[in-house]
Amino acid sequence: MKVSRAQMAENRSRILEAACRMFQQKGFDGVTLAEVMKAAGLTHGAFYGHFRSKEDLIAQILQHRCEKMRETRPSLESFLDSYLSPGVCTDPTRGCHIPALAPALGPDMVHHSPEARAALTESIRVQIDRLGAAFPETAPGEQRRAAIRTWAAMVGALLLAKASDDPDLATEILSEVRGGSSPAARSETGQRPPCRSRRTSDSSIASQAASWSWLTYSSGL
């Protein structure tokens, strides 16, 4: 029986979502195509009607998630929830796909297909733009810098928390970074808006977190 275009599109979406969940849980090399297709409720042979290879699949996943990101402009609080909620550490399928799938590709990202690398890079650009839009009261020239600093701190905190086998320490890391990034948290503690020296300090903390993020990623943790 011939499959309709609508059914083909639905099947493709099921494969992408199933593969993304499994790659986030087990890593790119820890999942076979047969396992992906079984999770999607389809036969193994149907895979090649949608994708050329496993490398093509991961590139398509990143492009698919990138397009979904373009559709929304979440608040800063929503961003913080997607990175710094304790449940994100215990369930790798929750939250943003970028810090989950980048390590899943392994430390040798340069050896993956140009399409996969380009799709990941575009996802990073889109996420920076989305986070920048979450700082509406910030001067336009500062929005992008604020987004990069905040995102680097969030990603670093998430990877450090996931690497820890101490739940209390993981929670502390997530809470501290969230407290330093959330306007609501600053207001509740009676903190005044940061002066130039504080901004420099926040940037330094974010840079350190980003460095830890890269070390964790490149070491395969």
Stockholm file with secondary structure:
# STOCKHOLM 1.0

chainA/1-221         MKVSRAQMAENRSRILEAACRMFQQKGFDGVTLAEVMKAAGLTHGAFYGHFRSKEDLIAQILQHRCEKMRETRPSLESFLDSYLSPGVCTDPTRGCHIPALAPALGPDMVHHSPEARAALTESIRVQIDRLGAAFPETAPGEQRRAAIRTWAAMVGALLLAKASDDPDLATEILSEVRGGSSPAARSETGQRPPCRSRRTSDSSIASQAASWSWLTYSSGL
#=GR chainA/1-221 SS CCCCHHHHHHHHHHHHHHHHHHHHHHCGGGCCHHHHHHHHTSCGGGGGGTCSSHHHHHHHHHHHHHHHHHTCCCCHHHHHHHHHSHHHHHCTTSSCHHHHHHHHTCSCGGGSCHHHHHHHHHHHHHHHHHHHTTCTTSCHHHHHHHHHHHHHHHHHHHHHHHHCSCHHHHHHHHHHHHHHHCHHHHHHTTCCCCCHHHHHHHHHHHHHHHHHHHHHHHTTC
#=GC SS_cons         CCCCHHHHHHHHHHHHHHHHHHHHHHCGGGCCHHHHHHHHTSCGGGGGGTCSSHHHHHHHHHHHHHHHHHTCCCCHHHHHHHHHSHHHHHCTTSSCHHHHHHHHTCSCGGGSCHHHHHHHHHHHHHHHHHHHTTCTTSCHHHHHHHHHHHHHHHHHHHHHHHHCSCHHHHHHHHHHHHHHHCHHHHHHTTCCCCCHHHHHHHHHHHHHHHHHHHHHHHTTC
//
